[in-house]
Amino acid sequence: MAIEIGMQNAGLGVALALKHFSPETALPGALFAVWCVLTGAGASAWLRYKHSSKEIPKSVERT
């Protein structure tokens, strides 16, 4: 959830920077939004891999 909120704040920052300042001021917000997407996708893939690689005991396994 924190990643999604950060992306929304970065998008708002980019929009406000483009509207009220020069386009160069929008660059940090745009880079942060890209960073959030990349780290969020990477963390999700890593956690999915980590979770799926654990062996499930036979007593807990669903049929």
N, CA, C and O atoms as a Maestro MAE file, in Angstrom:
{
 s_m_m2io_version
 :::
 2.0.0
}

f_m_ct {
 s_m_title
 :::
 protein
 m_atom[252] {
  # First column is atom index #
  i_m_mmod_type
  r_m_x_coord
  r_m_y_coord
  r_m_z_coord
  i_m_residue_number
  s_m_chain_name
  s_m_pdb_residue_name
  s_m_pdb_atom_name
  i_m_atomic_number
  :::
  1 25 0.823 -1.180 0.000 1 A "MET " " N  " 7
  2 3 0.000 0.000 0.000 1 A "MET " " CA " 6
  3 2 0.875 1.254 0.000 1 A "MET " " C  " 6
  4 15 0.530 2.244 -0.646 1 A "MET " " O  " 8
  5 25 1.984 1.225 0.705 2 A "ALA " " N  " 7
  6 3 2.859 2.395 0.768 2 A "ALA " " CA " 6
  7 2 3.422 2.733 -0.602 2 A "ALA " " C  " 6
  8 15 3.588 3.908 -0.930 2 A "ALA " " O  " 8
  9 25 3.718 1.718 -1.406 3 A "ILE " " N  " 7
  10 3 4.243 1.963 -2.752 3 A "ILE " " CA " 6
  11 2 3.188 2.662 -3.596 3 A "ILE " " C  " 6
  12 15 3.503 3.606 -4.320 3 A "ILE " " O  " 8
  13 25 1.957 2.217 -3.515 4 A "GLU " " N  " 7
  14 3 0.880 2.834 -4.290 4 A "GLU " " CA " 6
  15 2 0.666 4.284 -3.875 4 A "GLU " " C  " 6
  16 15 0.478 5.144 -4.735 4 A "GLU " " O  " 8
  17 25 0.688 4.568 -2.605 5 A "ILE " " N  " 7
  18 3 0.506 5.948 -2.139 5 A "ILE " " CA " 6
  19 2 1.667 6.812 -2.611 5 A "ILE " " C  " 6
  20 15 1.465 7.956 -3.018 5 A "ILE " " O  " 8
  21 25 2.871 6.277 -2.561 6 A "GLY " " N  " 7
  22 3 4.027 7.016 -3.059 6 A "GLY " " CA " 6
  23 2 3.906 7.332 -4.536 6 A "GLY " " C  " 6
  24 15 4.279 8.422 -4.971 6 A "GLY " " O  " 8
  25 25 3.385 6.388 -5.315 7 A "MET " " N  " 7
  26 3 3.206 6.632 -6.745 7 A "MET " " CA " 6
  27 2 2.169 7.723 -6.980 7 A "MET " " C  " 6
  28 15 2.343 8.555 -7.871 7 A "MET " " O  " 8
  29 25 1.110 7.733 -6.210 8 A "GLN " " N  " 7
  30 3 0.091 8.764 -6.378 8 A "GLN " " CA " 6
  31 2 0.650 10.133 -6.021 8 A "GLN " " C  " 6
  32 15 0.358 11.114 -6.705 8 A "GLN " " O  " 8
  33 25 1.447 10.217 -4.962 9 A "ASN " " N  " 7
  34 3 2.049 11.481 -4.581 9 A "ASN " " CA " 6
  35 2 3.048 11.952 -5.634 9 A "ASN " " C  " 6
  36 15 3.137 13.149 -5.908 9 A "ASN " " O  " 8
  37 25 3.791 11.035 -6.221 10 A "ALA " " N  " 7
  38 3 4.746 11.394 -7.263 10 A "ALA " " CA " 6
  39 2 4.010 11.911 -8.498 10 A "ALA " " C  " 6
  40 15 4.444 12.879 -9.123 10 A "ALA " " O  " 8
  41 25 2.912 11.276 -8.843 11 A "GLY " " N  " 7
  42 3 2.120 11.735 -9.984 11 A "GLY " " CA " 6
  43 2 1.563 13.130 -9.769 11 A "GLY " " C  " 6
  44 15 1.573 13.959 -10.679 11 A "GLY " " O  " 8
  45 25 1.083 13.383 -8.580 12 A "LEU " " N  " 7
  46 3 0.574 14.715 -8.249 12 A "LEU " " CA " 6
  47 2 1.702 15.736 -8.283 12 A "LEU " " C  " 6
  48 15 1.520 16.850 -8.774 12 A "LEU " " O  " 8
  49 25 2.860 15.361 -7.767 13 A "GLY " " N  " 7
  50 3 4.005 16.265 -7.792 13 A "GLY " " CA " 6
  51 2 4.429 16.619 -9.208 13 A "GLY " " C  " 6
  52 15 4.750 17.772 -9.494 13 A "GLY " " O  " 8
  53 25 4.430 15.626 -10.097 14 A "VAL " " N  " 7
  54 3 4.776 15.870 -11.502 14 A "VAL " " CA " 6
  55 2 3.761 16.806 -12.141 14 A "VAL " " C  " 6
  56 15 4.130 17.755 -12.833 14 A "VAL " " O  " 8
  57 25 2.477 16.535 -11.905 15 A "ALA " " N  " 7
  58 3 1.438 17.386 -12.503 15 A "ALA " " CA " 6
  59 2 1.538 18.827 -12.009 15 A "ALA " " C  " 6
  60 15 1.411 19.764 -12.797 15 A "ALA " " O  " 8
  61 25 1.762 19.006 -10.718 16 A "LEU " " N  " 7
  62 3 1.883 20.357 -10.175 16 A "LEU " " CA " 6
  63 2 3.144 21.048 -10.677 16 A "LEU " " C  " 6
  64 15 3.118 22.241 -10.982 16 A "LEU " " O  " 8
  65 25 4.244 20.313 -10.764 17 A "ALA " " N  " 7
  66 3 5.492 20.900 -11.255 17 A "ALA " " CA " 6
  67 2 5.359 21.341 -12.706 17 A "ALA " " C  " 6
  68 15 5.849 22.405 -13.084 17 A "ALA " " O  " 8
  69 25 4.693 20.520 -13.520 18 A "LEU " " N  " 7
  70 3 4.505 20.892 -14.926 18 A "LEU " " CA " 6
  71 2 3.593 22.103 -15.072 18 A "LEU " " C  " 6
  72 15 3.793 22.927 -15.964 18 A "LEU " " O  " 8
  73 25 2.605 22.214 -14.213 19 A "LYS " " N  " 7
  74 3 1.647 23.316 -14.320 19 A "LYS " " CA " 6
  75 2 2.229 24.640 -13.813 19 A "LYS " " C  " 6
  76 15 1.980 25.691 -14.404 19 A "LYS " " O  " 8
  77 25 2.999 24.594 -12.727 20 A "HIS " " N  " 7
  78 3 3.406 25.837 -12.076 20 A "HIS " " CA " 6
  79 2 4.882 26.190 -12.240 20 A "HIS " " C  " 6
  80 15 5.268 27.329 -11.978 20 A "HIS " " O  " 8
  81 25 5.705 25.253 -12.661 21 A "PHE " " N  " 7
  82 3 7.142 25.501 -12.767 21 A "PHE " " CA " 6
  83 2 7.644 25.040 -14.125 21 A "PHE " " C  " 6
  84 15 6.853 24.694 -15.002 21 A "PHE " " O  " 8
  85 25 8.957 25.035 -14.295 22 A "SER " " N  " 7
  86 3 9.541 24.573 -15.551 22 A "SER " " CA " 6
  87 2 9.483 23.047 -15.617 22 A "SER " " C  " 6
  88 15 9.391 22.391 -14.580 22 A "SER " " O  " 8
  89 25 9.535 22.482 -16.811 23 A "PRO " " N  " 7
  90 3 9.470 21.016 -16.948 23 A "PRO " " CA " 6
  91 2 10.588 20.277 -16.214 23 A "PRO " " C  " 6
  92 15 10.407 19.125 -15.820 23 A "PRO " " O  " 8
  93 25 11.736 20.921 -16.024 24 A "GLU " " N  " 7
  94 3 12.836 20.253 -15.322 24 A "GLU " " CA " 6
  95 2 12.485 19.933 -13.873 24 A "GLU " " C  " 6
  96 15 13.031 18.988 -13.303 24 A "GLU " " O  " 8
  97 25 11.596 20.692 -13.277 25 A "THR " " N  " 7
  98 3 11.230 20.444 -11.882 25 A "THR " " CA " 6
  99 2 10.376 19.185 -11.729 25 A "THR " " C  " 6
  100 15 10.248 18.653 -10.626 25 A "THR " " O  " 8
  101 25 9.799 18.713 -12.816 26 A "ALA " " N  " 7
  102 3 8.986 17.497 -12.764 26 A "ALA " " CA " 6
  103 2 9.839 16.233 -12.818 26 A "ALA " " C  " 6
  104 15 9.338 15.141 -12.547 26 A "ALA " " O  " 8
  105 25 11.104 16.364 -13.159 27 A "LEU " " N  " 7
  106 3 11.970 15.202 -13.329 27 A "LEU " " CA " 6
  107 2 12.114 14.350 -12.056 27 A "LEU " " C  " 6
  108 15 11.991 13.129 -12.148 27 A "LEU " " O  " 8
  109 25 12.368 14.932 -10.877 28 A "PRO " " N  " 7
  110 3 12.481 14.075 -9.685 28 A "PRO " " CA " 6
  111 2 11.210 13.268 -9.399 28 A "PRO " " C  " 6
  112 15 11.295 12.093 -9.043 28 A "PRO " " O  " 8
  113 25 10.058 13.874 -9.548 29 A "GLY " " N  " 7
  114 3 8.809 13.145 -9.322 29 A "GLY " " CA " 6
  115 2 8.601 12.031 -10.330 29 A "GLY " " C  " 6
  116 15 8.136 10.947 -9.977 29 A "GLY " " O  " 8
  117 25 8.945 12.294 -11.582 30 A "ALA " " N  " 7
  118 3 8.797 11.274 -12.622 30 A "ALA " " CA " 6
  119 2 9.758 10.111 -12.378 30 A "ALA " " C  " 6
  120 15 9.388 8.949 -12.547 30 A "ALA " " O  " 8
  121 25 10.986 10.423 -11.982 31 A "LEU " " N  " 7
  122 3 11.954 9.357 -11.686 31 A "LEU " " CA " 6
  123 2 11.519 8.544 -10.472 31 A "LEU " " C  " 6
  124 15 11.701 7.327 -10.441 31 A "LEU " " O  " 8
  125 25 10.949 9.207 -9.478 32 A "PHE " " N  " 7
  126 3 10.471 8.493 -8.292 32 A "PHE " " CA " 6
  127 2 9.319 7.550 -8.661 32 A "PHE " " C  " 6
  128 15 9.246 6.435 -8.144 32 A "PHE " " O  " 8
  129 25 8.433 7.983 -9.539 33 A "ALA " " N  " 7
  130 3 7.321 7.123 -9.949 33 A "ALA " " CA " 6
  131 2 7.839 5.872 -10.653 33 A "ALA " " C  " 6
  132 15 7.342 4.771 -10.414 33 A "ALA " " O  " 8
  133 25 8.828 6.040 -11.512 34 A "VAL " " N  " 7
  134 3 9.422 4.891 -12.200 34 A "VAL " " CA " 6
  135 2 10.110 3.979 -11.182 34 A "VAL " " C  " 6
  136 15 9.980 2.757 -11.254 34 A "VAL " " O  " 8
  137 25 10.838 4.570 -10.239 35 A "TRP " " N  " 7
  138 3 11.515 3.797 -9.193 35 A "TRP " " CA " 6
  139 2 10.502 2.980 -8.385 35 A "TRP " " C  " 6
  140 15 10.754 1.819 -8.063 35 A "TRP " " O  " 8
  141 25 9.361 3.585 -8.061 36 A "CYS " " N  " 7
  142 3 8.332 2.871 -7.299 36 A "CYS " " CA " 6
  143 2 7.800 1.666 -8.069 36 A "CYS " " C  " 6
  144 15 7.589 0.599 -7.494 36 A "CYS " " O  " 8
  145 25 7.587 1.839 -9.352 37 A "VAL " " N  " 7
  146 3 7.082 0.730 -10.168 37 A "VAL " " CA " 6
  147 2 8.107 -0.400 -10.214 37 A "VAL " " C  " 6
  148 15 7.758 -1.568 -10.045 37 A "VAL " " O  " 8
  149 25 9.363 -0.051 -10.440 38 A "LEU " " N  " 7
  150 3 10.398 -1.082 -10.546 38 A "LEU " " CA " 6
  151 2 10.628 -1.810 -9.220 38 A "LEU " " C  " 6
  152 15 10.703 -3.039 -9.196 38 A "LEU " " O  " 8
  153 25 10.738 -1.067 -8.127 39 A "THR " " N  " 7
  154 3 10.981 -1.723 -6.841 39 A "THR " " CA " 6
  155 2 9.757 -2.504 -6.370 39 A "THR " " C  " 6
  156 15 9.899 -3.554 -5.742 39 A "THR " " O  " 8
  157 25 8.567 -2.008 -6.663 40 A "GLY " " N  " 7
  158 3 7.353 -2.733 -6.298 40 A "GLY " " CA " 6
  159 2 7.239 -4.052 -7.042 40 A "GLY " " C  " 6
  160 15 6.898 -5.078 -6.453 40 A "GLY " " O  " 8
  161 25 7.524 -4.022 -8.340 41 A "ALA " " N  " 7
  162 3 7.479 -5.252 -9.130 41 A "ALA " " CA " 6
  163 2 8.558 -6.226 -8.688 41 A "ALA " " C  " 6
  164 15 8.318 -7.430 -8.598 41 A "ALA " " O  " 8
  165 25 9.740 -5.707 -8.415 42 A "GLY " " N  " 7
  166 3 10.835 -6.569 -7.960 42 A "GLY " " CA " 6
  167 2 10.538 -7.196 -6.608 42 A "GLY " " C  " 6
  168 15 10.764 -8.390 -6.415 42 A "GLY " " O  " 8
  169 25 10.038 -6.406 -5.675 43 A "ALA " " N  " 7
  170 3 9.710 -6.933 -4.350 43 A "ALA " " CA " 6
  171 2 8.596 -7.968 -4.434 43 A "ALA " " C  " 6
  172 15 8.635 -8.983 -3.737 43 A "ALA " " O  " 8
  173 25 7.617 -7.722 -5.271 44 A "SER " " N  " 7
  174 3 6.518 -8.668 -5.433 44 A "SER " " CA " 6
  175 2 7.016 -9.994 -6.003 44 A "SER " " C  " 6
  176 15 6.636 -11.061 -5.521 44 A "SER " " O  " 8
  177 25 7.860 -9.928 -7.019 45 A "ALA " " N  " 7
  178 3 8.396 -11.153 -7.618 45 A "ALA " " CA " 6
  179 2 9.267 -11.906 -6.622 45 A "ALA " " C  " 6
  180 15 9.193 -13.132 -6.540 45 A "ALA " " O  " 8
  181 25 10.096 -11.183 -5.859 46 A "TRP " " N  " 7
  182 3 10.967 -11.823 -4.882 46 A "TRP " " CA " 6
  183 2 10.158 -12.505 -3.780 46 A "TRP " " C  " 6
  184 15 10.459 -13.635 -3.394 46 A "TRP " " O  " 8
  185 25 9.140 -11.824 -3.278 47 A "LEU " " N  " 7
  186 3 8.309 -12.415 -2.222 47 A "LEU " " CA " 6
  187 2 7.519 -13.612 -2.740 47 A "LEU " " C  " 6
  188 15 7.350 -14.598 -2.023 47 A "LEU " " O  " 8
  189 25 7.034 -13.535 -3.975 48 A "ARG " " N  " 7
  190 3 6.310 -14.661 -4.560 48 A "ARG " " CA " 6
  191 2 7.247 -15.862 -4.703 48 A "ARG " " C  " 6
  192 15 6.861 -16.989 -4.393 48 A "ARG " " O  " 8
  193 25 8.465 -15.628 -5.167 49 A "TYR " " N  " 7
  194 3 9.439 -16.710 -5.316 49 A "TYR " " CA " 6
  195 2 9.814 -17.293 -3.953 49 A "TYR " " C  " 6
  196 15 9.890 -18.510 -3.789 49 A "TYR " " O  " 8
  197 25 10.044 -16.419 -2.985 50 A "LYS " " N  " 7
  198 3 10.426 -16.855 -1.654 50 A "LYS " " CA " 6
  199 2 9.312 -17.686 -1.016 50 A "LYS " " C  " 6
  200 15 9.576 -18.701 -0.373 50 A "LYS " " O  " 8
  201 25 8.075 -17.250 -1.198 51 A "HIS " " N  " 7
  202 3 6.941 -17.961 -0.615 51 A "HIS " " CA " 6
  203 2 6.706 -19.295 -1.317 51 A "HIS " " C  " 6
  204 15 6.399 -20.285 -0.655 51 A "HIS " " O  " 8
  205 25 6.843 -19.345 -2.630 52 A "SER " " N  " 7
  206 3 6.554 -20.579 -3.361 52 A "SER " " CA " 6
  207 2 7.670 -21.605 -3.215 52 A "SER " " C  " 6
  208 15 7.445 -22.793 -3.444 52 A "SER " " O  " 8
  209 25 8.867 -21.167 -2.840 53 A "SER " " N  " 7
  210 3 9.969 -22.117 -2.726 53 A "SER " " CA " 6
  211 2 9.955 -22.872 -1.401 53 A "SER " " C  " 6
  212 15 10.671 -23.861 -1.247 53 A "SER " " O  " 8
  213 25 9.151 -22.419 -0.446 54 A "LYS " " N  " 7
  214 3 9.050 -23.134 0.831 54 A "LYS " " CA " 6
  215 2 8.250 -24.412 0.627 54 A "LYS " " C  " 6
  216 15 7.251 -24.432 -0.092 54 A "LYS " " O  " 8
  217 25 8.704 -25.467 1.267 55 A "GLU " " N  " 7
  218 3 7.995 -26.727 1.179 55 A "GLU " " CA " 6
  219 2 6.811 -26.717 2.129 55 A "GLU " " C  " 6
  220 15 6.944 -26.326 3.288 55 A "GLU " " O  " 8
  221 25 5.659 -27.145 1.644 56 A "ILE " " N  " 7
  222 3 4.457 -27.200 2.473 56 A "ILE " " CA " 6
  223 2 4.385 -28.580 3.124 56 A "ILE " " C  " 6
  224 15 4.418 -29.589 2.419 56 A "ILE " " O  " 8
  225 25 4.288 -28.646 4.447 57 A "PRO " " N  " 7
  226 3 4.167 -29.945 5.114 57 A "PRO " " CA " 6
  227 2 2.921 -30.696 4.642 57 A "PRO " " C  " 6
  228 15 1.912 -30.080 4.299 57 A "PRO " " O  " 8
  229 25 2.997 -32.014 4.626 58 A "LYS " " N  " 7
  230 3 1.876 -32.833 4.169 58 A "LYS " " CA " 6
  231 2 0.618 -32.610 4.983 58 A "LYS " " C  " 6
  232 15 -0.485 -32.718 4.447 58 A "LYS " " O  " 8
  233 25 0.754 -32.298 6.279 59 A "SER " " N  " 7
  234 3 -0.403 -32.109 7.135 59 A "SER " " CA " 6
  235 2 -1.154 -30.801 6.801 59 A "SER " " C  " 6
  236 15 -2.331 -30.666 7.134 59 A "SER " " O  " 8
  237 25 -0.489 -29.861 6.158 60 A "VAL " " N  " 7
  238 3 -1.103 -28.576 5.835 60 A "VAL " " CA " 6
  239 2 -1.535 -28.527 4.368 60 A "VAL " " C  " 6
  240 15 -2.366 -27.699 3.996 60 A "VAL " " O  " 8
  241 25 -0.987 -29.393 3.551 61 A "GLU " " N  " 7
  242 3 -1.226 -29.363 2.125 61 A "GLU " " CA " 6
  243 2 -2.699 -29.586 1.802 61 A "GLU " " C  " 6
  244 15 -3.347 -30.467 2.367 61 A "GLU " " O  " 8
  245 25 -3.208 -28.786 0.897 62 A "ARG " " N  " 7
  246 3 -4.623 -28.938 0.465 62 A "ARG " " CA " 6
  247 2 -4.710 -29.887 -0.695 62 A "ARG " " C  " 6
  248 15 -3.775 -30.010 -1.486 62 A "ARG " " O  " 8
  249 25 -5.839 -30.562 -0.795 63 A "THR " " N  " 7
  250 3 -6.029 -31.504 -1.908 63 A "THR " " CA " 6
  251 2 -6.906 -30.907 -2.969 63 A "THR " " C  " 6
  252 15 -7.176 -31.552 -3.982 63 A "THR " " O  " 8
  :::
 }
 m_bond[251] {
  # First column is bond index #
  i_m_from
  i_m_to
  i_m_order
  :::
  1 1 2 1
  2 2 3 1
  3 3 4 2
  4 3 5 1
  5 5 6 1
  6 6 7 1
  7 7 8 2
  8 7 9 1
  9 9 10 1
  10 10 11 1
  11 11 12 2
  12 11 13 1
  13 13 14 1
  14 14 15 1
  15 15 16 2
  16 15 17 1
  17 17 18 1
  18 18 19 1
  19 19 20 2
  20 19 21 1
  21 21 22 1
  22 22 23 1
  23 23 24 2
  24 23 25 1
  25 25 26 1
  26 26 27 1
  27 27 28 2
  28 27 29 1
  29 29 30 1
  30 30 31 1
  31 31 32 2
  32 31 33 1
  33 33 34 1
  34 34 35 1
  35 35 36 2
  36 35 37 1
  37 37 38 1
  38 38 39 1
  39 39 40 2
  40 39 41 1
  41 41 42 1
  42 42 43 1
  43 43 44 2
  44 43 45 1
  45 45 46 1
  46 46 47 1
  47 47 48 2
  48 47 49 1
  49 49 50 1
  50 50 51 1
  51 51 52 2
  52 51 53 1
  53 53 54 1
  54 54 55 1
  55 55 56 2
  56 55 57 1
  57 57 58 1
  58 58 59 1
  59 59 60 2
  60 59 61 1
  61 61 62 1
  62 62 63 1
  63 63 64 2
  64 63 65 1
  65 65 66 1
  66 66 67 1
  67 67 68 2
  68 67 69 1
  69 69 70 1
  70 70 71 1
  71 71 72 2
  72 71 73 1
  73 73 74 1
  74 74 75 1
  75 75 76 2
  76 75 77 1
  77 77 78 1
  78 78 79 1
  79 79 80 2
  80 79 81 1
  81 81 82 1
  82 82 83 1
  83 83 84 2
  84 83 85 1
  85 85 86 1
  86 86 87 1
  87 87 88 2
  88 87 89 1
  89 89 90 1
  90 90 91 1
  91 91 92 2
  92 91 93 1
  93 93 94 1
  94 94 95 1
  95 95 96 2
  96 95 97 1
  97 97 98 1
  98 98 99 1
  99 99 100 2
  100 99 101 1
  101 101 102 1
  102 102 103 1
  103 103 104 2
  104 103 105 1
  105 105 106 1
  106 106 107 1
  107 107 108 2
  108 107 109 1
  109 109 110 1
  110 110 111 1
  111 111 112 2
  112 111 113 1
  113 113 114 1
  114 114 115 1
  115 115 116 2
  116 115 117 1
  117 117 118 1
  118 118 119 1
  119 119 120 2
  120 119 121 1
  121 121 122 1
  122 122 123 1
  123 123 124 2
  124 123 125 1
  125 125 126 1
  126 126 127 1
  127 127 128 2
  128 127 129 1
  129 129 130 1
  130 130 131 1
  131 131 132 2
  132 131 133 1
  133 133 134 1
  134 134 135 1
  135 135 136 2
  136 135 137 1
  137 137 138 1
  138 138 139 1
  139 139 140 2
  140 139 141 1
  141 141 142 1
  142 142 143 1
  143 143 144 2
  144 143 145 1
  145 145 146 1
  146 146 147 1
  147 147 148 2
  148 147 149 1
  149 149 150 1
  150 150 151 1
  151 151 152 2
  152 151 153 1
  153 153 154 1
  154 154 155 1
  155 155 156 2
  156 155 157 1
  157 157 158 1
  158 158 159 1
  159 159 160 2
  160 159 161 1
  161 161 162 1
  162 162 163 1
  163 163 164 2
  164 163 165 1
  165 165 166 1
  166 166 167 1
  167 167 168 2
  168 167 169 1
  169 169 170 1
  170 170 171 1
  171 171 172 2
  172 171 173 1
  173 173 174 1
  174 174 175 1
  175 175 176 2
  176 175 177 1
  177 177 178 1
  178 178 179 1
  179 179 180 2
  180 179 181 1
  181 181 182 1
  182 182 183 1
  183 183 184 2
  184 183 185 1
  185 185 186 1
  186 186 187 1
  187 187 188 2
  188 187 189 1
  189 189 190 1
  190 190 191 1
  191 191 192 2
  192 191 193 1
  193 193 194 1
  194 194 195 1
  195 195 196 2
  196 195 197 1
  197 197 198 1
  198 198 199 1
  199 199 200 2
  200 199 201 1
  201 201 202 1
  202 202 203 1
  203 203 204 2
  204 203 205 1
  205 205 206 1
  206 206 207 1
  207 207 208 2
  208 207 209 1
  209 209 210 1
  210 210 211 1
  211 211 212 2
  212 211 213 1
  213 213 214 1
  214 214 215 1
  215 215 216 2
  216 215 217 1
  217 217 218 1
  218 218 219 1
  219 219 220 2
  220 219 221 1
  221 221 222 1
  222 222 223 1
  223 223 224 2
  224 223 225 1
  225 225 226 1
  226 226 227 1
  227 227 228 2
  228 227 229 1
  229 229 230 1
  230 230 231 1
  231 231 232 2
  232 231 233 1
  233 233 234 1
  234 234 235 1
  235 235 236 2
  236 235 237 1
  237 237 238 1
  238 238 239 1
  239 239 240 2
  240 239 241 1
  241 241 242 1
  242 242 243 1
  243 243 244 2
  244 243 245 1
  245 245 246 1
  246 246 247 1
  247 247 248 2
  248 247 249 1
  249 249 250 1
  250 250 251 1
  251 251 252 2
  :::
 }
}
